[in-house]
């Protein structure tokens, strides 16, 4: 409806002149005017001041102007017809509006005035659209496209908007998008903010239709910003835009809370309790609570909408409300259920909304069964099935067509049987033929047998070829796996050569220093060297353990175990194992409490290796005095363990490659600890072996969360 009002505003641009001084001035000009044409035009200007609030006065002065105009004065008489049609439009007399638009179009055709032809056709199309004649309406909009010499870009632009709306209602979103973008291009050329807002608002509708909710909301917010420039003179109110944003959120079950926030804020910000925006806000807030399952709150806001003083004018909006309230009251208050469902059914009939009517009848049938009123039950069932026949008309035709096809098949079967009987008669005649015929039949048989042998042989050859192809693919696959395995082994051997050489060399250097300078070194210096040597030995030991685990995973004899693990004892053991590493960097580690009897099923050694690597990494990349938290999440049969630190984090460029066998990370720890990347490669390998999932979330400078998720369904 917003677009229709916009079209009329554009085609007969009449400012809302409510100032009494301006009215008096126009009336004085009428009295001073010397010519009938000038006086007629002034009467029209004067009539415009009464739209839309005083339509009787607008009619009166328009007719006075028309009485003064010569019927041959084409431009004036044509525009008078158009203006009178606008008044009829505001008076909800769409038939008269359409008639006058058509009459104006006919005049324009005679005078070959393509501008007025386009403007008049636009109003004819709008009238047809309001009457529900969508196809005829679209044909008229498209006809405007074909007119030659249309110089009025605003008519073309708005026509594109209307065509876009028509295409959208038919589900042709690509064509709708093309048209609305053309309209936006026109409006932005001459900087008509109001028109730009409407065009972008239509674009948002298309985004909703194609499932791009985020873009739709962004576009509506853009319209809201543009509306601020109009200082309250926009065709679409900010409340309406916020309601539509809330409606988009309401359509997404994950965004229902956002919808609640928007509708709740609107209710407190709209000043006029009986405004259309307030009615819509109540309805949508009720609908949101209905979707959330909070039926009491839903009914409360539904009733607020129904009690709106102008609720009778909001029937289309309240149609579903009555049906939903009635459905809620079944088994709670059956009299109230009948009351609301019957009102919903009557409104649905009045508006011709068959889907809502179907829902109303369905609930009335359910209510009749609960109450035991079988007379009403029969009545409602009859109405329901008649409605289904109307809704399923196309399907019924298809069923008739299907039955006809079955009849054709039966007829064909009878014909085939007749042919078989005829064939049997012919066979009996053949039995009476000569020995030569028998020989011929034998020859035919042998030929057929030969063909069968050829066919069978070909099938066997094709089968063997397929088997050969399948086995060839299998061999190629195994070769690729073997090649990958060899490359992985080469890579790990390189890591071993590099990462074992350095720490052992360092350890040897430290011990040589103690040996050579023992007498000259203080106790603190010796203690420092011993501490560094121990840390180097621990790191080397962990590396060796990882390498041993990796070696086992590469063996074809590796067996995945299903251990029943007491999770609380398991985590306590794991904590003890990393205590020295934590203590060395003064890092605290907390483990969320869990049921002491909690049992999980997995390969204990593999799971311990995965978590030990996670914790070691967290210690390595967390500065002294930092924190590490271990917690878990459980959902159905999935058990997820998460290791969170407040360390240096990981850059976005590295994250996707972190678990890759080809990735080598050279980033040192916060105390210059060496990094060899083998730990996470082993994590990825072990997770795959035991059927677990692993992953990481991180932002540079914000810390990291590494997780492993196991399938706990075997408990």
WOBEL-V928654 format. One record per pair of residues at least 4 apart in sequence whose ideal C-beta (glycine too) atoms are under 6 Angstrom apart, sorted by sequence separation. I is the first residue (numbers start at 1). J is the second residue. D is the distance in whole Angstrom. If there is no record, write none. Layout:
# WOBEL-V928654
I:J:D
I:J:D
This chain:
# WOBEL-V928654
50:54:4
69:73:5
73:77:6
74:78:6
116:120:6
133:137:6
153:157:6
230:234:4
236:240:5
260:264:6
265:269:6
266:270:6
314:318:5
320:324:6
329:333:5
337:341:6
338:342:6
388:392:6
392:396:6
433:437:4
495:499:5
496:500:5
500:504:6
501:505:6
513:517:6
514:518:6
517:521:5
521:525:4
578:582:6
594:598:5
608:612:6
618:622:6
622:626:4
650:654:5
668:672:5
669:673:3
17:22:5
33:38:5
88:93:4
108:113:4
128:133:4
167:172:4
187:192:5
207:212:4
273:278:6
289:294:4
306:311:6
348:353:5
368:373:5
521:526:5
553:558:6
565:570:5
582:587:5
602:607:5
634:639:5
650:655:6
687:692:4
33:39:4
249:255:4
552:558:6
657:663:4
698:704:4
50:57:4
51:58:5
69:76:5
227:234:5
270:277:5
329:336:4
330:337:5
582:589:6
633:640:4
687:694:5
50:58:4
69:77:5
88:96:4
89:97:4
108:116:4
128:136:5
129:137:4
167:175:4
168:176:4
187:195:4
207:215:4
208:216:5
270:278:5
289:297:4
290:298:4
329:337:4
348:356:4
368:376:5
667:675:6
697:705:5
30:39:6
33:42:6
88:97:4
108:117:4
128:137:4
167:176:4
187:196:5
207:216:4
249:258:4
250:259:4
289:298:4
348:357:4
368:377:4
632:641:5
249:259:4
618:628:5
665:675:5
696:706:5
47:58:5
227:238:6
326:337:5
631:642:6
683:694:6
30:42:5
85:97:5
105:117:6
108:120:6
125:137:5
164:176:4
187:199:6
204:216:5
286:298:5
348:360:6
368:380:6
665:677:4
695:707:6
29:42:5
246:259:5
630:643:6
664:677:5
47:61:4
66:80:5
224:238:6
267:281:5
326:340:4
694:708:5
46:61:5
47:62:5
85:100:4
105:120:4
125:140:4
144:159:5
164:179:4
184:199:5
204:219:4
266:281:4
286:301:4
325:340:4
326:341:3
345:360:4
365:380:5
514:529:6
629:644:5
84:100:6
85:101:5
104:120:4
105:121:6
124:140:5
125:141:5
163:179:5
164:180:4
183:199:5
203:219:6
204:220:5
246:262:4
285:301:5
286:302:4
344:360:5
364:380:5
365:381:6
692:708:6
693:709:4
224:241:5
246:263:5
628:645:5
43:61:5
141:159:6
223:241:6
263:281:5
322:340:5
692:710:5
26:45:6
81:100:5
101:120:5
121:140:5
160:179:4
200:219:6
282:301:5
302:321:5
341:360:6
361:380:6
510:529:5
627:646:5
26:46:5
242:262:6
571:591:5
626:646:5
661:681:5
43:64:5
44:65:5
141:162:5
220:241:5
263:284:5
322:343:5
323:344:4
659:680:6
43:65:3
62:84:5
81:103:5
82:104:5
101:123:4
102:124:6
121:143:6
141:163:5
160:182:5
161:183:5
180:202:5
201:223:5
263:285:4
282:304:4
283:305:5
322:344:3
341:363:5
361:383:6
658:680:6
81:104:4
101:124:5
121:144:5
160:183:4
180:203:5
200:223:5
282:305:4
302:325:5
341:364:5
361:384:4
510:533:5
622:645:5
220:244:6
242:266:6
40:65:4
220:245:5
618:643:6
622:647:4
659:684:4
23:49:5
78:104:5
98:124:6
118:144:5
157:183:5
197:223:5
279:305:5
299:325:6
507:533:6
568:594:6
621:647:4
567:594:6
618:645:4
621:648:5
40:68:4
59:87:6
138:166:4
217:245:5
260:288:5
319:347:5
568:596:5
615:643:6
39:68:6
40:69:5
58:87:5
78:107:5
98:127:3
118:147:6
157:186:4
177:206:5
197:226:5
259:288:5
279:308:5
299:328:6
319:348:6
358:387:6
507:536:5
614:643:4
97:127:5
117:147:6
157:187:6
176:206:5
197:227:6
337:367:5
506:536:5
217:248:6
239:270:6
567:598:4
17:49:4
36:68:4
55:87:6
118:150:5
216:248:6
256:288:6
315:347:5
587:619:6
94:127:5
114:147:5
153:186:5
173:206:6
193:226:6
295:328:5
503:536:5
567:600:5
14:48:4
274:308:6
283:317:6
55:90:6
114:149:4
213:248:5
256:291:6
274:309:4
279:314:5
316:351:6
564:599:5
565:600:5
587:622:6
55:91:5
94:130:5
114:150:5
119:155:6
173:209:6
193:229:6
256:292:6
274:310:6
323:359:5
327:363:5
74:111:5
115:152:5
118:155:5
122:159:6
173:210:5
193:230:6
197:234:6
243:280:5
247:284:6
319:356:5
323:360:5
326:363:6
330:367:5
334:371:6
354:391:6
503:540:4
564:601:6
574:611:6
578:615:5
52:90:5
78:116:6
164:202:6
168:206:6
239:277:4
246:284:6
250:288:5
283:321:6
581:619:5
586:624:5
562:601:5
565:604:5
585:624:5
586:625:5
587:626:5
588:627:5
589:628:4
590:629:5
591:630:5
592:631:4
600:639:5
161:202:6
168:209:6
194:235:6
563:604:4
561:603:5
560:603:5
499:543:6
623:670:5
621:669:6
650:698:4
620:669:4
649:698:5
651:700:5
649:699:5
649:700:4
649:701:5
620:673:5
649:702:5
649:703:6
650:704:6
649:704:6
647:703:5
646:703:4
645:703:5
645:704:6
549:609:5
644:705:5
642:705:6
643:706:5
642:707:4
613:679:4
640:707:6
641:708:5
640:709:4
12:82:6
613:683:5
12:83:5
638:709:6
639:710:5
610:683:5
639:712:4
12:86:5
637:712:5
610:686:6
637:713:4
609:686:6
8:86:5
606:686:4
8:89:6
606:690:5
603:690:5
614:706:4
610:708:5
11:119:5
602:710:5
601:712:6
600:712:5
601:714:5
601:715:6
7:122:6
7:126:6
4:126:5
560:689:6
560:690:5
546:678:6
550:682:5
553:685:5
546:679:6
549:682:6
546:682:5
553:689:6
10:154:6
7:158:5
3:161:6
488:661:6
499:676:4
495:676:6
495:678:5
6:198:5
6:235:6
2:236:6
